[in-house]
Amino acid sequence: MTTLQIEMATAAAILLIIIIASIVRSRLSIRNSIAWLLLPIAFIVIAIFPGPLQSFANWLGFEQLSNFIFLVIIALLILICFFLTVSNSKQQDQITKLNQEISILKHRKDK
């Protein structure tokens, strides 16, 4: 393994530990952490076995594996942001409905 592979695997392992610790401390729900758990695991696999990914990146036309990895990471982060935005929108709708129900109940109580 090259120094870069060792550094990548080490950074991914540290990230994995941080994510697991956040789940254990209930700072991060398991539902929201699945994508974050898959990311460092994928990095570790890529660090150990870069050959197949390099071949795939070359097949897609990337000259450098790092460019392909950056593209994949950016795409994953955009997907995560999209799904978090969808979740946030649903929560905002639920909050609005709850506020309306509370207002109706208060109005009925005051009569």
C-alpha positions in Angstrom: 0.0 0.0 0.0 1.2 3.5 -0.8 1.3 6.3 1.7 -1.8 7.9 0.1 -3.8 4.7 0.5 -2.8 4.4 4.2 -3.7 8.0 4.8 -7.1 7.5 3.0 -7.9 4.4 5.0 -6.9 6.1 8.3 -9.0 9.1 7.6 -12.0 7.0 6.6 -11.6 4.9 9.8 -11.5 8.1 11.9 -14.6 9.3 10.1 -16.3 6.0 10.7 -15.5 6.2 14.4 -16.9 9.7 14.7 -20.1 8.7 12.9 -20.6 5.7 15.2 -19.9 7.7 18.3 -22.5 10.3 17.2 -25.0 7.5 16.7 -24.2 6.0 20.1 -24.6 9.5 21.8 -27.9 9.9 20.0 -26.7 13.0 18.2 -27.4 11.3 14.8 -30.3 9.1 14.0 -29.6 5.7 12.4 -32.0 6.6 9.6 -30.0 9.7 8.6 -26.6 8.1 9.2 -26.8 5.3 6.6 -25.3 7.3 3.8 -22.6 8.7 6.1 -21.8 5.2 7.3 -21.4 3.9 3.7 -19.1 6.7 2.7 -16.1 5.8 5.0 -16.6 2.1 4.4 -16.4 2.8 0.6 -13.3 4.8 1.1 -11.6 2.0 3.0 -12.5 -0.5 0.3 -11.2 2.0 -2.4 -8.0 2.5 -0.4 -7.4 -1.3 -0.1 -8.5 -2.2 -3.7 -8.0 0.8 -6.0 -7.5 -1.3 -9.2 -11.2 -2.0 -10.1 -12.2 1.6 -9.4 -9.3 2.9 -11.5 -10.3 0.7 -14.4 -13.9 1.9 -14.1 -12.8 5.5 -13.9 -10.6 5.0 -17.0 -13.5 3.4 -18.8 -15.6 6.4 -18.1 -12.9 8.7 -19.5 -11.3 10.0 -16.3 -7.5 10.3 -16.5 -7.1 10.6 -12.7 -8.8 8.4 -10.1 -8.9 11.3 -7.8 -11.1 13.3 -10.2 -13.6 10.4 -10.4 -13.6 10.1 -6.6 -14.3 13.9 -6.2 -17.1 13.7 -8.7 -18.7 10.7 -6.8 -18.3 12.5 -3.5 -19.9 15.7 -4.7 -22.7 13.8 -6.3 -23.3 11.9 -3.0 -23.3 15.1 -1.0 -25.8 16.7 -3.4 -28.1 13.7 -3.0 -27.8 13.8 0.8 -28.6 17.6 0.7 -31.6 16.8 -1.5 -33.0 14.1 0.8 -32.4 16.3 3.8 -34.3 19.1 2.1 -37.2 16.8 1.4 -37.2 15.7 5.0 -37.1 19.3 6.2 -40.0 20.2 3.9 -42.1 17.4 5.4 -41.3 18.5 8.9 -42.2 22.1 8.1 -45.6 20.8 6.8 -46.1 18.8 9.9 -45.3 21.8 12.1 -47.7 24.0 10.2 -50.5 21.4 10.6 -49.8 21.0 14.3 -49.9 24.8 14.8 -53.2 24.9 13.0 -54.6 22.1 15.1 -53.4 23.8 18.3 -55.0 27.1 17.2 -58.3 25.3 16.5 -58.2 23.6 19.9 -57.5 26.9 21.7 -60.3 28.6 19.8 -62.7 25.8 20.8 -61.6 26.0 24.4 -62.1 29.8 24.6 -65.7 29.5 23.4 
